[in-house]
Amino acid sequence: MSETVETTDVAAFDAELLDRTAIAVRDAGAALLERYGEVVPYRTREELMRALAVNDDTALEILRPRLTDLRPDAGWVEDELDGGALPPGEWWVVDPAEGNVNHLHALPEWAVTATLVRDNLPVLTAVHLPLTGETYTARAGAGAHLDGRPLRVSRTADLGLGIVATSQARPDEDDEVVRRVGSSITAMLFDALVVRTAVPATLHLLNVAAGRIDAFWQFAGARADLLPGALLVTEAGGQISDAEGRPWTPHSESFLAAAPGVHAQAVATLSR
């Protein structure tokens, strides 16, 4: 009885926590939206990095105090490009401007994300798209939603009828990863109906969770790229693994999220 009560209490607490996290990412998104519209020029990598940092800082000025207030003892992942497992306990994994480079180029594919991780498992996430006003949320065991409406992955059962997508995990990947990305795109061009390639990963994963596309894969990757979408896809009924079909962890060298009907076919294509 006490265990059931405790579980119910945790679920109610996390539901309230998710609501407040969603408010925080929406407010951070509104601040970034005020900076959006003109292409930001840069001539060097240093100028690019400074411009990216200004966007990050704009959102973090809102996100960091809000999320710290919600969970004062939770750790904070400083670099959104970091990968691998986290130490035990709670951590905020935040991308204050997911698709930041798109924002600088006046492209529409960017978002604000915040995910709470407990002992290396994502337990809740909120992803806000300021240009559309949409907010995607998921909580472990409670489903995935778009502005309160339940999300479900697609029912496609034939990869040859499927739309699939991939993303570049980060700039300056090593030669082996670049070649693997290229060969995987070629393989999918033979086996899938349509292949989409763009950054950022999170927006593709939103589309998998919503049933708009059937699979997404990526080689390498950062926690902030993959954890929000991994939880959304899982809670929407999708399957998560590495590209060879093994259980995915933050240590994995690849990532695959797919509708159940095409997951095995996608693994077969990516494993060739």
C-alpha positions in Angstrom: 0.0 0.0 0.0 2.7 2.5 1.0 4.7 1.8 -2.2 1.6 2.5 -4.3 1.0 5.7 -2.4 4.6 6.7 -2.9 4.5 6.0 -6.6 1.3 8.0 -6.9 2.9 10.9 -5.1 6.0 10.8 -7.3 3.8 10.8 -10.4 1.7 13.8 -9.2 4.9 15.7 -8.3 6.4 15.0 -11.7 3.2 16.0 -13.5 3.4 19.4 -11.7 7.1 19.6 -12.4 6.5 19.0 -16.1 3.9 21.8 -16.3 6.3 24.3 -14.7 9.1 23.1 -17.0 6.9 23.7 -20.0 6.2 27.3 -18.9 10.0 27.9 -18.5 10.8 26.7 -22.0 7.9 28.7 -23.5 9.2 31.9 -21.8 12.8 31.2 -23.0 11.5 30.6 -26.5 9.6 34.0 -26.4 12.9 35.7 -25.6 14.7 34.0 -28.5 11.8 34.8 -30.8 12.4 38.5 -30.2 15.9 38.0 -31.6 14.8 36.1 -34.7 14.2 37.3 -38.2 17.4 38.6 -39.8 20.4 36.5 -40.9 23.2 37.1 -38.5 26.5 37.6 -40.5 29.8 36.2 -39.4 33.2 35.8 -41.1 35.1 33.6 -38.8 34.4 30.6 -36.5 35.0 32.9 -33.5 32.3 35.3 -34.7 30.0 32.4 -35.2 30.6 31.0 -31.7 30.0 34.5 -30.1 26.7 34.8 -32.0 25.6 31.3 -30.9 26.6 32.1 -27.3 24.4 35.2 -27.2 21.3 33.1 -28.1 22.3 30.5 -25.5 22.7 33.1 -22.8 19.4 34.8 -23.6 17.5 31.6 -23.0 19.6 30.5 -20.1 19.0 33.7 -18.2 15.4 32.4 -18.0 15.9 28.7 -17.8 18.7 28.3 -15.3 17.0 30.1 -12.4 13.6 28.7 -13.1 14.7 25.1 -13.4 17.2 25.4 -10.5 14.3 26.7 -8.3 12.2 23.6 -9.3 14.9 21.1 -8.4 17.7 22.8 -6.4 19.7 19.7 -5.9 19.7 18.6 -9.5 22.9 18.9 -11.5 23.2 21.0 -14.6 24.8 19.8 -17.9 26.9 22.8 -19.0 27.6 21.8 -22.6 24.8 20.7 -24.8 27.3 18.9 -27.1 28.4 16.5 -24.3 27.6 12.8 -24.5 28.0 9.7 -22.4 26.5 8.7 -19.1 25.8 11.1 -16.2 26.7 10.6 -12.6 23.9 9.2 -10.4 21.1 11.4 -9.3 19.0 14.1 -11.0 20.3 16.3 -13.8 18.8 19.0 -16.0 19.8 18.4 -19.7 19.0 21.6 -21.5 19.5 22.9 -25.0 18.6 26.6 -24.7 18.6 27.0 -28.5 18.3 23.6 -30.2 19.1 24.3 -33.8 20.9 27.6 -32.9 22.7 27.8 -36.2 19.3 27.7 -38.0 18.1 30.6 -35.8 21.1 32.7 -36.8 20.3 32.0 -40.5 16.6 32.9 -40.1 15.6 29.3 -40.8 12.6 28.0 -38.9 13.9 24.7 -37.5 14.9 25.6 -33.9 13.5 25.0 -30.4 14.1 25.2 -26.7 14.3 22.0 -24.7 14.6 20.9 -21.1 14.8 17.3 -19.8 15.1 16.0 -16.3 17.2 12.9 -16.0 17.2 10.6 -13.0 20.0 8.0 -12.8 20.5 8.3 -16.6 16.8 7.8 -17.5 14.8 10.8 -18.8 11.7 11.2 -16.7 10.2 14.3 -18.2 10.8 16.6 -21.1 9.4 19.8 -22.6 10.2 21.0 -26.1 8.9 24.4 -27.3 8.8 25.6 -30.9 8.5 29.4 -30.7 7.6 30.0 -34.4 4.5 27.8 -34.2 3.8 28.2 -30.5 3.7 24.4 -30.1 4.9 22.6 -26.9 5.7 18.9 -26.9 5.8 17.2 -23.6 6.4 13.7 -22.3 6.6 12.1 -18.8 7.8 8.5 -18.2 4.8 6.2 -18.1 2.3 9.0 -18.8 2.5 9.4 -22.6 3.7 12.0 -25.0 1.6 15.1 -25.9 1.5 18.1 -28.2 -0.3 20.9 -26.4 -2.2 18.4 -24.4 -3.2 16.1 -27.3 -1.8 12.6 -27.2 0.9 11.6 -29.7 1.3 8.2 -31.5 3.9 7.0 -33.8 3.0 6.0 -37.4 1.5 2.6 -38.3 3.7 2.2 -41.4 4.9 -1.4 -41.7 6.9 -1.1 -44.9 10.1 0.9 -44.9 9.7 1.3 -48.7 6.7 3.4 -48.0 8.3 5.3 -45.2 9.8 8.8 -44.7 13.0 8.6 -42.7 15.4 11.3 -41.5 18.9 11.8 -40.1 21.0 14.6 -38.7 24.5 15.8 -38.3 25.3 15.3 -34.6 27.9 18.1 -34.4 30.4 20.0 -36.6 33.8 18.6 -37.2 33.0 14.9 -36.8 35.9 12.6 -37.4 36.4 10.9 -40.8 34.9 7.6 -39.7 31.7 9.1 -38.5 31.3 11.2 -41.6 31.8 8.2 -43.9 29.3 6.2 -41.9 26.7 8.9 -42.1 27.2 9.1 -45.9 26.9 5.3 -46.4 23.8 5.1 -44.2 22.1 7.8 -46.2 22.9 6.0 -49.4 21.5 2.7 -48.0 18.3 4.4 -46.9 17.9 6.1 -50.3 17.7 2.5 -51.7 15.3 1.2 -49.1 13.0 4.0 -47.9 10.6 6.1 -49.8 12.1 9.5 -48.9 15.2 10.5 -46.9 15.3 13.9 -45.1 18.7 15.3 -43.8 18.8 18.4 -41.6 19.6 19.7 -38.2 18.5 19.6 -35.4 17.8 16.0 -34.3 15.1 17.0 -31.9 12.7 18.3 -34.5 13.0 15.0 -36.5 12.2 13.1 -33.3 9.2 15.2 -32.7 8.0 14.2 -36.1 8.6 10.5 -35.3 6.6 10.8 -32.1 3.8 12.6 -33.9 3.6 9.9 -36.7 4.7 12.3 -39.4 7.9 10.4 -40.3 8.6 6.8 -39.6 12.3 6.6 -38.4 15.2 8.8 -37.4 18.8 7.7 -37.0 22.0 9.4 -36.1 25.7 8.5 -35.5 27.4 9.9 -32.4 25.3 12.5 -30.8 24.8 14.5 -27.6 22.5 14.0 -24.7 20.7 17.2 -25.3 20.1 16.2 -29.0 18.6 12.8 -28.2 17.2 12.5 -24.7 14.1 14.7 -25.2 13.2 12.9 -28.5 14.0 9.5 -27.0 11.4 10.0 -24.3 8.8 11.5 -26.6 9.1 8.7 -29.1 9.1 6.0 -26.4 6.0 7.4 -24.8 4.3 7.7 -28.2 4.7 4.0 -28.7 7.9 4.0 -30.8 11.1 1.9 -30.4 14.5 3.2 -29.5 17.8 1.3 -30.1 21.2 1.8 -31.6 21.6 1.4 -35.3 22.3 -2.4 -34.9 19.1 -2.9 -32.8 20.8 -3.1 -29.4 19.5 -1.2 -26.4 20.4 2.5 -26.6 22.3 4.2 -23.8 24.1 7.6 -23.7 27.3 5.6 -24.4 26.0 4.2 -27.7 27.8 5.2 -30.9 24.5 5.4 -32.8 20.8 6.0 -32.3 17.6 4.8 -34.0 14.0 5.8 -33.2 11.3 4.2 -35.3 7.7 3.2 -35.5 7.5 -0.5 -34.5 6.4 -1.6 -38.0 9.6 -0.4 -39.6 12.2 -0.7 -36.8 13.6 -4.1 -37.8 13.8 -3.1 -41.5 15.6 0.1 -40.5 18.1 -1.9 -38.4 18.7 -4.2 -41.4 19.4 -1.2 -43.7 21.7 0.6 -41.3 23.6 -2.6 -40.4 24.7 -3.3 -44.0 
